[in-house]
Amino acid sequence: MISLDKLLGMNEDDRAEHLYKEVKKINKRLDPVYEEMIKLNPKYIYWYIIDVIKGRWKEAEKIIIKDPRYAYWYAKNVIKGRWKEAEDYIKKNPEYAYLYALSIIKNRWLEAELYIKRDNYWWEEYCDWFRIKRVKS
């Protein structure tokens, strides 16, 4: 493992990436000091949870919840269902709102439709999947 001084000299993203790569080699949880460093990056939080923790990591949820992509993947693959606390973040991203409706809610997500409509591609996909008639303007 790289020294703490060297890690502290890196930017947060590089530090999280390096720690994640190290933990993949040893396949066990990091010391809490290092876990705090990985908790700064939603991408590496998610992959650390998937590959090492293999279950919910409540302490990291306040970070991952703010990133619609990783909040969606966390709900889908870790929680394995709706993550109500994250829905306000997820619904604002048309792609992940669509995916959340499709694979987690498994139905229309009325609260997110206003946001999904902002992206023509994802709105078309959403309408096609849920058989919503679109009004031609």
WOJO-V43490 format. One record per pair of residues at least 12 apart in sequence whose ideal C-beta (glycine too) atoms are under 10 Angstrom apart, sorted by sequence separation. I is the first residue (numbers start at 1). J is the second residue. D is the distance in whole Angstrom. If there is no record, write none. Layout:
# WOJO-V43490
I:J:D  I:J:D
This chain:
# WOJO-V43490
6:18:9  7:19:7  22:34:8  23:35:9  45:57:7  48:60:8  49:61:10  71:83:7  74:86:7  75:87:9  97:109:6  100:112:7  101:113:9  2:15:9  35:48:8  61:74:8  87:100:8  113:126:8  38:52:10  45:59:10  46:60:9  60:74:9  64:78:9  71:85:9  72:86:8  86:100:9  90:104:9  97:111:9  98:112:8  112:126:9  113:127:10  7:22:10  19:34:6  23:38:8  45:60:5  49:64:8  71:86:4  75:90:8  97:112:4  98:113:10  101:116:8  2:18:6  19:35:8  22:38:10  44:60:10  45:61:9  70:86:10  71:87:9  74:90:10  96:112:9  97:113:8  100:116:10  1:18:10  2:19:9  35:52:10  46:63:10  57:74:9  61:78:10  71:88:10  72:89:9  83:100:9  87:104:10  97:114:10  98:115:10  109:126:9  113:130:10  117:134:10  1:19:9  16:34:10  19:37:6  20:38:6  30:48:8  35:53:10  39:57:9  42:60:9  45:63:6  46:64:6  56:74:9  61:79:9  65:83:8  68:86:8  71:89:6  72:90:6  82:100:8  87:105:9  91:109:7  94:112:8  97:115:6  98:116:6  108:126:8  15:34:9  18:37:9  19:38:5  29:48:9  45:64:5  64:83:10  67:86:9  71:90:5  90:109:9  93:112:9  94:113:10  96:115:10  97:116:5  108:127:10  113:132:9  2:22:7  18:38:9  39:59:7  40:60:10  65:85:6  66:86:9  68:88:10  91:111:6  92:112:8  96:116:10  1:22:6  16:37:6  17:38:9  19:40:10  20:41:8  23:44:9  39:60:5  42:63:6  43:64:9  46:67:8  49:70:9  57:78:8  65:86:5  68:89:5  69:90:9  72:93:8  75:96:10  83:104:8  91:112:4  94:115:6  95:116:9  97:118:10  98:119:9  108:129:9  109:130:9  1:23:9  15:37:5  16:38:5  19:41:9  30:52:8  35:57:9  38:60:8  41:63:8  42:64:5  45:67:9  56:78:6  61:83:8  64:86:8  65:87:10  67:89:8  68:90:5  71:93:9  82:104:6  87:109:8  90:112:8  91:113:9  92:114:10  93:115:7  94:116:5  97:119:9  108:130:5  15:38:8  16:39:8  20:43:9  21:44:9  24:47:8  29:52:6  36:59:9  39:62:9  40:63:7  41:64:10  42:65:9  46:69:9  47:70:9  50:73:8  55:78:7  56:79:7  62:85:9  65:88:9  66:89:6  67:90:9  68:91:8  72:95:9  73:96:9  76:99:8  81:104:7  82:105:7  88:111:9  91:114:8  92:115:5  93:116:9  94:117:8  98:121:9  99:122:9  102:125:8  107:130:8  108:131:10  1:25:9  16:40:6  17:41:7  20:44:4  23:47:9  24:48:9  27:51:8  28:52:7  29:53:7  35:59:8  36:60:10  39:63:6  42:66:7  43:67:8  46:70:4  49:73:10  50:74:9  54:78:9  55:79:10  61:85:8  65:89:6  68:92:7  69:93:7  72:96:4  75:99:10  76:100:8  80:104:9  81:105:9  87:111:7  88:112:10  91:115:5  92:116:10  94:118:6  95:119:7  98:122:5  102:126:8  108:132:8  1:26:8  12:37:8  15:40:7  16:41:4  19:44:7  20:45:9  23:48:6  27:52:7  35:60:8  38:63:10  39:64:9  42:67:4  45:70:7  46:71:9  49:74:7  53:78:9  61:86:8  64:89:10  65:90:9  68:93:4  71:96:8  72:97:9  75:100:7  79:104:9  87:112:8  90:115:9  91:116:8  93:118:10  94:119:4  97:122:8  98:123:8  101:126:7  7:33:10  12:38:10  15:41:8  16:42:9  17:43:8  18:44:9  20:46:10  21:47:10  26:52:9  41:67:9  42:68:10  43:69:8  44:70:9  46:72:10  47:73:10  67:93:9  68:94:9  69:95:8  70:96:9  72:98:10  73:99:9  92:118:9  93:119:9  94:120:9  95:121:8  96:122:9  98:124:10  99:125:9  4:31:10  7:34:8  10:37:9  12:39:10  13:40:8  14:41:9  16:43:8  17:44:6  20:47:6  24:51:6  32:59:10  42:69:8  43:70:6  46:73:6  50:77:7  56:83:10  68:95:8  69:96:6  72:99:6  76:103:6  94:121:8  95:122:5  98:125:6  99:126:10  102:129:6  12:40:5  13:41:6  16:44:4  20:48:6  23:51:7  24:52:8  29:57:10  42:70:4  46:74:6  49:77:9  50:78:7  68:96:4  72:100:5  75:103:9  76:104:6  94:122:4  98:126:5  101:129:8  102:130:8  1:30:9  4:33:7  8:37:9  11:40:10  12:41:6  15:44:9  16:45:8  19:48:8  23:52:6  41:70:9  42:71:8  45:74:8  49:78:6  67:96:9  68:97:8  71:100:9  75:104:6  93:122:9  94:123:7  97:126:8  101:130:8  1:31:9  4:34:8  7:37:7  13:43:8  17:47:10  43:73:10  69:99:9  95:125:9  13:44:8  16:47:10  20:51:8  42:73:10  46:77:8  68:99:10  72:103:9  94:125:9  98:129:8  12:44:10  16:48:9  20:52:9  42:74:9  46:78:8  68:100:9  72:104:8  94:126:8  98:130:10  1:34:8  4:37:9  68:115:10
